[in-house]
């Protein structure tokens, strides 16, 4: 059921600007810098909300900086 979906399929549209702002901040953070955990509300496959704790870290997928 998850194949073909992106993370944005699980973000409440009301929270999209906040998520995009956070992604821009992460993109400007030096590689391999651990950022604090944050709590967000995401959507389950059935559309109901669920609180999740997420942890992000910028990284290079291609091994180059």
mmCIF file of the N, C-alpha and C atoms, coordinates in Angstrom:
data_MODEL
# 
_entry.id   MODEL 
# 
loop_
_atom_site.group_PDB 
_atom_site.id 
_atom_site.type_symbol 
_atom_site.label_atom_id 
_atom_site.label_alt_id 
_atom_site.label_comp_id 
_atom_site.label_asym_id 
_atom_site.label_entity_id 
_atom_site.label_seq_id 
_atom_site.pdbx_PDB_ins_code 
_atom_site.Cartn_x 
_atom_site.Cartn_y 
_atom_site.Cartn_z 
_atom_site.occupancy 
_atom_site.B_iso_or_equiv 
_atom_site.pdbx_formal_charge 
_atom_site.auth_seq_id 
_atom_site.auth_comp_id 
_atom_site.auth_asym_id 
_atom_site.auth_atom_id 
_atom_site.pdbx_PDB_model_num 
ATOM 1   N N  . UNK A 1 1  ? 0.807  -1.199 0.000  1.00 0.00 ? 1  UNK A N  1 
ATOM 2   C CA . UNK A 1 1  ? 0.000  0.000  0.000  1.00 0.00 ? 1  UNK A CA 1 
ATOM 3   C C  . UNK A 1 1  ? 0.850  1.264  0.000  1.00 0.00 ? 1  UNK A C  1 
ATOM 4   N N  . UNK A 1 2  ? 2.086  1.147  0.416  1.00 0.00 ? 2  UNK A N  1 
ATOM 5   C CA . UNK A 1 2  ? 2.952  2.327  0.486  1.00 0.00 ? 2  UNK A CA 1 
ATOM 6   C C  . UNK A 1 2  ? 3.737  2.573  -0.799 1.00 0.00 ? 2  UNK A C  1 
ATOM 7   N N  . UNK A 1 3  ? 3.840  1.562  -1.638 1.00 0.00 ? 3  UNK A N  1 
ATOM 8   C CA . UNK A 1 3  ? 4.602  1.712  -2.873 1.00 0.00 ? 3  UNK A CA 1 
ATOM 9   C C  . UNK A 1 3  ? 4.043  2.839  -3.726 1.00 0.00 ? 3  UNK A C  1 
ATOM 10  N N  . UNK A 1 4  ? 4.932  3.679  -4.240 1.00 0.00 ? 4  UNK A N  1 
ATOM 11  C CA . UNK A 1 4  ? 4.514  4.769  -5.098 1.00 0.00 ? 4  UNK A CA 1 
ATOM 12  C C  . UNK A 1 4  ? 4.091  6.021  -4.353 1.00 0.00 ? 4  UNK A C  1 
ATOM 13  N N  . UNK A 1 5  ? 4.092  5.985  -3.036 1.00 0.00 ? 5  UNK A N  1 
ATOM 14  C CA . UNK A 1 5  ? 3.702  7.161  -2.248 1.00 0.00 ? 5  UNK A CA 1 
ATOM 15  C C  . UNK A 1 5  ? 4.955  7.897  -1.774 1.00 0.00 ? 5  UNK A C  1 
ATOM 16  N N  . UNK A 1 6  ? 4.823  9.193  -1.542 1.00 0.00 ? 6  UNK A N  1 
ATOM 17  C CA . UNK A 1 6  ? 5.916  9.976  -0.979 1.00 0.00 ? 6  UNK A CA 1 
ATOM 18  C C  . UNK A 1 6  ? 5.526  10.404 0.425  1.00 0.00 ? 6  UNK A C  1 
ATOM 19  N N  . UNK A 1 7  ? 6.463  10.973 1.139  1.00 0.00 ? 7  UNK A N  1 
ATOM 20  C CA . UNK A 1 7  ? 6.182  11.457 2.496  1.00 0.00 ? 7  UNK A CA 1 
ATOM 21  C C  . UNK A 1 7  ? 5.067  12.490 2.477  1.00 0.00 ? 7  UNK A C  1 
ATOM 22  N N  . UNK A 1 8  ? 4.956  13.238 1.378  1.00 0.00 ? 8  UNK A N  1 
ATOM 23  C CA . UNK A 1 8  ? 3.943  14.284 1.288  1.00 0.00 ? 8  UNK A CA 1 
ATOM 24  C C  . UNK A 1 8  ? 2.523  13.718 1.228  1.00 0.00 ? 8  UNK A C  1 
ATOM 25  N N  . UNK A 1 9  ? 2.378  12.457 0.885  1.00 0.00 ? 9  UNK A N  1 
ATOM 26  C CA . UNK A 1 9  ? 1.058  11.816 0.903  1.00 0.00 ? 9  UNK A CA 1 
ATOM 27  C C  . UNK A 1 9  ? 0.551  11.636 2.337  1.00 0.00 ? 9  UNK A C  1 
ATOM 28  N N  . UNK A 1 10 ? 1.454  11.784 3.308  1.00 0.00 ? 10 UNK A N  1 
ATOM 29  C CA . UNK A 1 10 ? 1.095  11.538 4.706  1.00 0.00 ? 10 UNK A CA 1 
ATOM 30  C C  . UNK A 1 10 ? 1.129  12.804 5.549  1.00 0.00 ? 10 UNK A C  1 
ATOM 31  N N  . UNK A 1 11 ? 1.332  13.952 4.899  1.00 0.00 ? 11 UNK A N  1 
ATOM 32  C CA . UNK A 1 11 ? 1.360  15.233 5.604  1.00 0.00 ? 11 UNK A CA 1 
ATOM 33  C C  . UNK A 1 11 ? -0.005 15.895 5.483  1.00 0.00 ? 11 UNK A C  1 
ATOM 34  N N  . UNK A 1 12 ? -0.528 16.350 6.603  1.00 0.00 ? 12 UNK A N  1 
ATOM 35  C CA . UNK A 1 12 ? -1.776 17.098 6.585  1.00 0.00 ? 12 UNK A CA 1 
ATOM 36  C C  . UNK A 1 12 ? -1.533 18.375 5.772  1.00 0.00 ? 12 UNK A C  1 
ATOM 37  N N  . UNK A 1 13 ? -2.355 18.660 4.772  1.00 0.00 ? 13 UNK A N  1 
ATOM 38  C CA . UNK A 1 13 ? -2.139 19.844 3.931  1.00 0.00 ? 13 UNK A CA 1 
ATOM 39  C C  . UNK A 1 13 ? -2.000 21.149 4.725  1.00 0.00 ? 13 UNK A C  1 
ATOM 40  N N  . UNK A 1 14 ? -2.634 21.230 5.876  1.00 0.00 ? 14 UNK A N  1 
ATOM 41  C CA . UNK A 1 14 ? -2.529 22.418 6.720  1.00 0.00 ? 14 UNK A CA 1 
ATOM 42  C C  . UNK A 1 14 ? -1.094 22.606 7.217  1.00 0.00 ? 14 UNK A C  1 
ATOM 43  N N  . UNK A 1 15 ? -0.381 21.508 7.425  1.00 0.00 ? 15 UNK A N  1 
ATOM 44  C CA . UNK A 1 15 ? 0.979  21.569 7.944  1.00 0.00 ? 15 UNK A CA 1 
ATOM 45  C C  . UNK A 1 15 ? 2.043  21.651 6.850  1.00 0.00 ? 15 UNK A C  1 
ATOM 46  N N  . UNK A 1 16 ? 1.657  21.610 5.589  1.00 0.00 ? 16 UNK A N  1 
ATOM 47  C CA . UNK A 1 16 ? 2.624  21.583 4.499  1.00 0.00 ? 16 UNK A CA 1 
ATOM 48  C C  . UNK A 1 16 ? 3.601  22.761 4.536  1.00 0.00 ? 16 UNK A C  1 
ATOM 49  N N  . UNK A 1 17 ? 3.160  24.015 4.753  1.00 0.00 ? 17 UNK A N  1 
ATOM 50  C CA . UNK A 1 17 ? 4.138  25.115 4.806  1.00 0.00 ? 17 UNK A CA 1 
ATOM 51  C C  . UNK A 1 17 ? 5.194  24.922 5.906  1.00 0.00 ? 17 UNK A C  1 
ATOM 52  N N  . UNK A 1 18 ? 4.784  24.411 7.057  1.00 0.00 ? 18 UNK A N  1 
ATOM 53  C CA . UNK A 1 18 ? 5.716  24.163 8.151  1.00 0.00 ? 18 UNK A CA 1 
ATOM 54  C C  . UNK A 1 18 ? 6.716  23.077 7.771  1.00 0.00 ? 18 UNK A C  1 
ATOM 55  N N  . UNK A 1 19 ? 6.245  22.028 7.134  1.00 0.00 ? 19 UNK A N  1 
ATOM 56  C CA . UNK A 1 19 ? 7.126  20.935 6.701  1.00 0.00 ? 19 UNK A CA 1 
ATOM 57  C C  . UNK A 1 19 ? 8.122  21.447 5.665  1.00 0.00 ? 19 UNK A C  1 
ATOM 58  N N  . UNK A 1 20 ? 7.666  22.238 4.711  1.00 0.00 ? 20 UNK A N  1 
ATOM 59  C CA . UNK A 1 20 ? 8.551  22.773 3.681  1.00 0.00 ? 20 UNK A CA 1 
ATOM 60  C C  . UNK A 1 20 ? 9.604  23.701 4.290  1.00 0.00 ? 20 UNK A C  1 
ATOM 61  N N  . UNK A 1 21 ? 9.204  24.505 5.256  1.00 0.00 ? 21 UNK A N  1 
ATOM 62  C CA . UNK A 1 21 ? 10.152 25.380 5.937  1.00 0.00 ? 21 UNK A CA 1 
ATOM 63  C C  . UNK A 1 21 ? 11.223 24.558 6.654  1.00 0.00 ? 21 UNK A C  1 
ATOM 64  N N  . UNK A 1 22 ? 10.802 23.507 7.312  1.00 0.00 ? 22 UNK A N  1 
ATOM 65  C CA . UNK A 1 22 ? 11.745 22.621 7.993  1.00 0.00 ? 22 UNK A CA 1 
ATOM 66  C C  . UNK A 1 22 ? 12.701 21.949 7.022  1.00 0.00 ? 22 UNK A C  1 
ATOM 67  N N  . UNK A 1 23 ? 12.211 21.559 5.855  1.00 0.00 ? 23 UNK A N  1 
ATOM 68  C CA . UNK A 1 23 ? 13.066 20.924 4.858  1.00 0.00 ? 23 UNK A CA 1 
ATOM 69  C C  . UNK A 1 23 ? 14.116 21.908 4.337  1.00 0.00 ? 23 UNK A C  1 
ATOM 70  N N  . UNK A 1 24 ? 13.752 23.159 4.185  1.00 0.00 ? 24 UNK A N  1 
ATOM 71  C CA . UNK A 1 24 ? 14.718 24.171 3.748  1.00 0.00 ? 24 UNK A CA 1 
ATOM 72  C C  . UNK A 1 24 ? 15.799 24.366 4.806  1.00 0.00 ? 24 UNK A C  1 
ATOM 73  N N  . UNK A 1 25 ? 15.405 24.372 6.074  1.00 0.00 ? 25 UNK A N  1 
ATOM 74  C CA . UNK A 1 25 ? 16.372 24.485 7.158  1.00 0.00 ? 25 UNK A CA 1 
ATOM 75  C C  . UNK A 1 25 ? 17.334 23.304 7.149  1.00 0.00 ? 25 UNK A C  1 
ATOM 76  N N  . UNK A 1 26 ? 16.804 22.110 6.971  1.00 0.00 ? 26 UNK A N  1 
ATOM 77  C CA . UNK A 1 26 ? 17.638 20.903 6.953  1.00 0.00 ? 26 UNK A CA 1 
ATOM 78  C C  . UNK A 1 26 ? 18.612 20.948 5.783  1.00 0.00 ? 26 UNK A C  1 
ATOM 79  N N  . UNK A 1 27 ? 18.150 21.440 4.640  1.00 0.00 ? 27 UNK A N  1 
ATOM 80  C CA . UNK A 1 27 ? 19.007 21.505 3.456  1.00 0.00 ? 27 UNK A CA 1 
ATOM 81  C C  . UNK A 1 27 ? 20.201 22.439 3.675  1.00 0.00 ? 27 UNK A C  1 
ATOM 82  N N  . UNK A 1 28 ? 20.076 23.407 4.559  1.00 0.00 ? 28 UNK A N  1 
ATOM 83  C CA . UNK A 1 28 ? 21.170 24.352 4.814  1.00 0.00 ? 28 UNK A CA 1 
ATOM 84  C C  . UNK A 1 28 ? 22.057 23.902 5.977  1.00 0.00 ? 28 UNK A C  1 
ATOM 85  N N  . UNK A 1 29 ? 21.701 22.814 6.632  1.00 0.00 ? 29 UNK A N  1 
ATOM 86  C CA . UNK A 1 29 ? 22.453 22.300 7.770  1.00 0.00 ? 29 UNK A CA 1 
ATOM 87  C C  . UNK A 1 29 ? 23.643 21.477 7.265  1.00 0.00 ? 29 UNK A C  1 
ATOM 88  N N  . UNK A 1 30 ? 24.818 21.615 7.883  1.00 0.00 ? 30 UNK A N  1 
ATOM 89  C CA . UNK A 1 30 ? 25.982 20.824 7.455  1.00 0.00 ? 30 UNK A CA 1 
ATOM 90  C C  . UNK A 1 30 ? 25.687 19.322 7.491  1.00 0.00 ? 30 UNK A C  1 
ATOM 91  N N  . UNK A 1 31 ? 26.308 18.588 6.565  1.00 0.00 ? 31 UNK A N  1 
ATOM 92  C CA . UNK A 1 31 ? 26.111 17.137 6.482  1.00 0.00 ? 31 UNK A CA 1 
ATOM 93  C C  . UNK A 1 31 ? 26.445 16.456 7.808  1.00 0.00 ? 31 UNK A C  1 
ATOM 94  N N  . UNK A 1 32 ? 25.728 15.385 8.075  1.00 0.00 ? 32 UNK A N  1 
ATOM 95  C CA . UNK A 1 32 ? 25.923 14.532 9.249  1.00 0.00 ? 32 UNK A CA 1 
ATOM 96  C C  . UNK A 1 32 ? 25.738 15.261 10.576 1.00 0.00 ? 32 UNK A C  1 
ATOM 97  N N  . UNK A 1 33 ? 24.976 16.330 10.578 1.00 0.00 ? 33 UNK A N  1 
ATOM 98  C CA . UNK A 1 33 ? 24.644 17.041 11.809 1.00 0.00 ? 33 UNK A CA 1 
ATOM 99  C C  . UNK A 1 33 ? 23.319 16.502 12.342 1.00 0.00 ? 33 UNK A C  1 
ATOM 100 N N  . UNK A 1 34 ? 23.370 15.942 13.541 1.00 0.00 ? 34 UNK A N  1 
ATOM 101 C CA . UNK A 1 34 ? 22.137 15.427 14.146 1.00 0.00 ? 34 UNK A CA 1 
ATOM 102 C C  . UNK A 1 34 ? 21.300 16.600 14.642 1.00 0.00 ? 34 UNK A C  1 
ATOM 103 N N  . UNK A 1 35 ? 20.064 16.601 14.290 1.00 0.00 ? 35 UNK A N  1 
ATOM 104 C CA . UNK A 1 35 ? 19.128 17.644 14.717 1.00 0.00 ? 35 UNK A CA 1 
ATOM 105 C C  . UNK A 1 35 ? 18.210 17.076 15.790 1.00 0.00 ? 35 UNK A C  1 
ATOM 106 N N  . UNK A 1 36 ? 17.624 17.929 16.617 1.00 0.00 ? 36 UNK A N  1 
ATOM 107 C CA . UNK A 1 36 ? 16.731 17.415 17.670 1.00 0.00 ? 36 UNK A CA 1 
ATOM 108 C C  . UNK A 1 36 ? 15.484 16.763 17.093 1.00 0.00 ? 36 UNK A C  1 
ATOM 109 N N  . UNK A 1 37 ? 14.945 15.821 17.830 1.00 0.00 ? 37 UNK A N  1 
ATOM 110 C CA . UNK A 1 37 ? 13.688 15.190 17.445 1.00 0.00 ? 37 UNK A CA 1 
ATOM 111 C C  . UNK A 1 37 ? 12.564 16.201 17.531 1.00 0.00 ? 37 UNK A C  1 
ATOM 112 N N  . UNK A 1 38 ? 11.571 16.042 16.659 1.00 0.00 ? 38 UNK A N  1 
ATOM 113 C CA . UNK A 1 38 ? 10.390 16.901 16.725 1.00 0.00 ? 38 UNK A CA 1 
ATOM 114 C C  . UNK A 1 38 ? 9.150  16.028 16.620 1.00 0.00 ? 38 UNK A C  1 
ATOM 115 N N  . UNK A 1 39 ? 8.068  16.535 17.147 1.00 0.00 ? 39 UNK A N  1 
ATOM 116 C CA . UNK A 1 39 ? 6.792  15.826 17.063 1.00 0.00 ? 39 UNK A CA 1 
ATOM 117 C C  . UNK A 1 39 ? 5.932  16.486 16.000 1.00 0.00 ? 39 UNK A C  1 
ATOM 118 N N  . UNK A 1 40 ? 5.347  15.681 15.148 1.00 0.00 ? 40 UNK A N  1 
ATOM 119 C CA . UNK A 1 40 ? 4.494  16.149 14.059 1.00 0.00 ? 40 UNK A CA 1 
ATOM 120 C C  . UNK A 1 40 ? 3.252  15.282 14.014 1.00 0.00 ? 40 UNK A C  1 
ATOM 121 N N  . UNK A 1 41 ? 2.251  15.752 13.310 1.00 0.00 ? 41 UNK A N  1 
ATOM 122 C CA . UNK A 1 41 ? 1.061  14.947 13.058 1.00 0.00 ? 41 UNK A CA 1 
ATOM 123 C C  . UNK A 1 41 ? 1.072  14.555 11.583 1.00 0.00 ? 41 UNK A C  1 
ATOM 124 N N  . UNK A 1 42 ? 1.038  13.265 11.325 1.00 0.00 ? 42 UNK A N  1 
ATOM 125 C CA . UNK A 1 42 ? 0.992  12.739 9.974  1.00 0.00 ? 42 UNK A CA 1 
ATOM 126 C C  . UNK A 1 42 ? -0.333 12.022 9.766  1.00 0.00 ? 42 UNK A C  1 
ATOM 127 N N  . UNK A 1 43 ? -0.604 11.656 8.543  1.00 0.00 ? 43 UNK A N  1 
ATOM 128 C CA . UNK A 1 43 ? -1.840 10.957 8.209  1.00 0.00 ? 43 UNK A CA 1 
ATOM 129 C C  . UNK A 1 43 ? -1.568 9.481  7.963  1.00 0.00 ? 43 UNK A C  1 
ATOM 130 N N  . UNK A 1 44 ? -2.419 8.643  8.505  1.00 0.00 ? 44 UNK A N  1 
ATOM 131 C CA . UNK A 1 44 ? -2.361 7.206  8.206  1.00 0.00 ? 44 UNK A CA 1 
ATOM 132 C C  . UNK A 1 44 ? -2.962 6.973  6.824  1.00 0.00 ? 44 UNK A C  1 
ATOM 133 N N  . UNK A 1 45 ? -2.844 5.752  6.334  1.00 0.00 ? 45 UNK A N  1 
ATOM 134 C CA . UNK A 1 45 ? -3.414 5.410  5.029  1.00 0.00 ? 45 UNK A CA 1 
ATOM 135 C C  . UNK A 1 45 ? -4.914 5.662  4.972  1.00 0.00 ? 45 UNK A C  1 
ATOM 136 N N  . UNK A 1 46 ? -5.595 5.509  6.117  1.00 0.00 ? 46 UNK A N  1 
ATOM 137 C CA . UNK A 1 46 ? -7.047 5.729  6.131  1.00 0.00 ? 46 UNK A CA 1 
ATOM 138 C C  . UNK A 1 46 ? -7.420 7.198  6.326  1.00 0.00 ? 46 UNK A C  1 
ATOM 139 N N  . UNK A 1 47 ? -6.399 8.084  6.435  1.00 0.00 ? 47 UNK A N  1 
ATOM 140 C CA . UNK A 1 47 ? -6.655 9.518  6.557  1.00 0.00 ? 47 UNK A CA 1 
ATOM 141 C C  . UNK A 1 47 ? -6.728 10.044 7.976  1.00 0.00 ? 47 UNK A C  1 
ATOM 142 N N  . UNK A 1 48 ? -6.697 9.169  8.973  1.00 0.00 ? 48 UNK A N  1 
ATOM 143 C CA . UNK A 1 48 ? -6.731 9.635  10.355 1.00 0.00 ? 48 UNK A CA 1 
ATOM 144 C C  . UNK A 1 48 ? -5.352 10.144 10.759 1.00 0.00 ? 48 UNK A C  1 
ATOM 145 N N  . UNK A 1 49 ? -5.333 11.099 11.696 1.00 0.00 ? 49 UNK A N  1 
ATOM 146 C CA . UNK A 1 49 ? -4.074 11.663 12.156 1.00 0.00 ? 49 UNK A CA 1 
ATOM 147 C C  . UNK A 1 49 ? -3.410 10.775 13.194 1.00 0.00 ? 49 UNK A C  1 
ATOM 148 N N  . UNK A 1 50 ? -2.094 10.802 13.184 1.00 0.00 ? 50 UNK A N  1 
ATOM 149 C CA . UNK A 1 50 ? -1.307 10.100 14.182 1.00 0.00 ? 50 UNK A CA 1 
ATOM 150 C C  . UNK A 1 50 ? -0.114 10.979 14.533 1.00 0.00 ? 50 UNK A C  1 
ATOM 151 N N  . UNK A 1 51 ? 0.187  11.092 15.836 1.00 0.00 ? 51 UNK A N  1 
ATOM 152 C CA . UNK A 1 51 ? 1.357  11.855 16.264 1.00 0.00 ? 51 UNK A CA 1 
ATOM 153 C C  . UNK A 1 51 ? 2.582  10.977 16.122 1.00 0.00 ? 51 UNK A C  1 
ATOM 154 N N  . UNK A 1 52 ? 3.618  11.539 15.519 1.00 0.00 ? 52 UNK A N  1 
ATOM 155 C CA . UNK A 1 52 ? 4.867  10.811 15.332 1.00 0.00 ? 52 UNK A CA 1 
ATOM 156 C C  . UNK A 1 52 ? 6.022  11.666 15.819 1.00 0.00 ? 52 UNK A C  1 
ATOM 157 N N  . UNK A 1 53 ? 7.081  11.016 16.224 1.00 0.00 ? 53 UNK A N  1 
ATOM 158 C CA . UNK A 1 53 ? 8.320  11.698 16.569 1.00 0.00 ? 53 UNK A CA 1 
ATOM 159 C C  . UNK A 1 53 ? 9.293  11.419 15.442 1.00 0.00 ? 53 UNK A C  1 
ATOM 160 N N  . UNK A 1 54 ? 9.838  12.476 14.865 1.00 0.00 ? 54 UNK A N  1 
ATOM 161 C CA . UNK A 1 54 ? 10.749 12.277 13.746 1.00 0.00 ? 54 UNK A CA 1 
ATOM 162 C C  . UNK A 1 54 ? 12.121 12.844 14.085 1.00 0.00 ? 54 UNK A C  1 
ATOM 163 N N  . UNK A 1 55 ? 13.125 12.221 13.521 1.00 0.00 ? 55 UNK A N  1 
ATOM 164 C CA . UNK A 1 55 ? 14.516 12.642 13.689 1.00 0.00 ? 55 UNK A CA 1 
ATOM 165 C C  . UNK A 1 55 ? 15.106 12.707 12.295 1.00 0.00 ? 55 UNK A C  1 
ATOM 166 N N  . UNK A 1 56 ? 15.727 13.811 11.963 1.00 0.00 ? 56 UNK A N  1 
ATOM 167 C CA . UNK A 1 56 ? 16.303 13.978 10.630 1.00 0.00 ? 56 UNK A CA 1 
ATOM 168 C C  . UNK A 1 56 ? 17.779 14.324 10.738 1.00 0.00 ? 56 UNK A C  1 
ATOM 169 N N  . UNK A 1 57 ? 18.508 14.008 9.666  1.00 0.00 ? 57 UNK A N  1 
ATOM 170 C CA . UNK A 1 57 ? 19.918 14.344 9.571  1.00 0.00 ? 57 UNK A CA 1 
ATOM 171 C C  . UNK A 1 57 ? 20.241 14.524 8.103  1.00 0.00 ? 57 UNK A C  1 
ATOM 172 N N  . UNK A 1 58 ? 20.816 15.672 7.728  1.00 0.00 ? 58 UNK A N  1 
ATOM 173 C CA . UNK A 1 58 ? 21.209 15.832 6.329  1.00 0.00 ? 58 UNK A CA 1 
ATOM 174 C C  . UNK A 1 58 ? 22.354 14.884 5.988  1.00 0.00 ? 58 UNK A C  1 
ATOM 175 N N  . UNK A 1 59 ? 22.305 14.289 4.814  1.00 0.00 ? 59 UNK A N  1 
ATOM 176 C CA . UNK A 1 59 ? 23.360 13.368 4.388  1.00 0.00 ? 59 UNK A CA 1 
ATOM 177 C C  . UNK A 1 59 ? 23.461 13.362 2.877  1.00 0.00 ? 59 UNK A C  1 
ATOM 178 N N  . UNK A 1 60 ? 24.576 12.928 2.398  1.00 0.00 ? 60 UNK A N  1 
ATOM 179 C CA . UNK A 1 60 ? 24.793 12.812 0.952  1.00 0.00 ? 60 UNK A CA 1 
ATOM 180 C C  . UNK A 1 60 ? 24.544 11.375 0.537  1.00 0.00 ? 60 UNK A C  1 
ATOM 181 N N  . UNK A 1 61 ? 23.696 11.196 -0.441 1.00 0.00 ? 61 UNK A N  1 
ATOM 182 C CA . UNK A 1 61 ? 23.419 9.837  -0.923 1.00 0.00 ? 61 UNK A CA 1 
ATOM 183 C C  . UNK A 1 61 ? 24.478 9.355  -1.904 1.00 0.00 ? 61 UNK A C  1 
ATOM 184 N N  . UNK A 1 62 ? 25.319 10.257 -2.359 1.00 0.00 ? 62 UNK A N  1 
ATOM 185 C CA . UNK A 1 62 ? 26.285 9.917  -3.395 1.00 0.00 ? 62 UNK A CA 1 
ATOM 186 C C  . UNK A 1 62 ? 27.715 9.918  -2.893 1.00 0.00 ? 62 UNK A C  1 
ATOM 187 N N  . UNK A 1 63 ? 27.898 10.105 -1.601 1.00 0.00 ? 63 UNK A N  1 
ATOM 188 C CA . UNK A 1 63 ? 29.226 10.023 -1.029 1.00 0.00 ? 63 UNK A CA 1 
ATOM 189 C C  . UNK A 1 63 ? 30.117 11.217 -1.325 1.00 0.00 ? 63 UNK A C  1 
ATOM 190 N N  . UNK A 1 64 ? 29.551 12.282 -1.879 1.00 0.00 ? 64 UNK A N  1 
ATOM 191 C CA . UNK A 1 64 ? 30.353 13.477 -2.143 1.00 0.00 ? 64 UNK A CA 1 
ATOM 192 C C  . UNK A 1 64 ? 29.728 14.656 -1.420 1.00 0.00 ? 64 UNK A C  1 
ATOM 193 N N  . UNK A 1 65 ? 30.559 15.569 -1.008 1.00 0.00 ? 65 UNK A N  1 
ATOM 194 C CA . UNK A 1 65 ? 30.052 16.726 -0.270 1.00 0.00 ? 65 UNK A CA 1 
ATOM 195 C C  . UNK A 1 65 ? 30.121 17.966 -1.090 1.00 0.00 ? 65 UNK A C  1 
# 
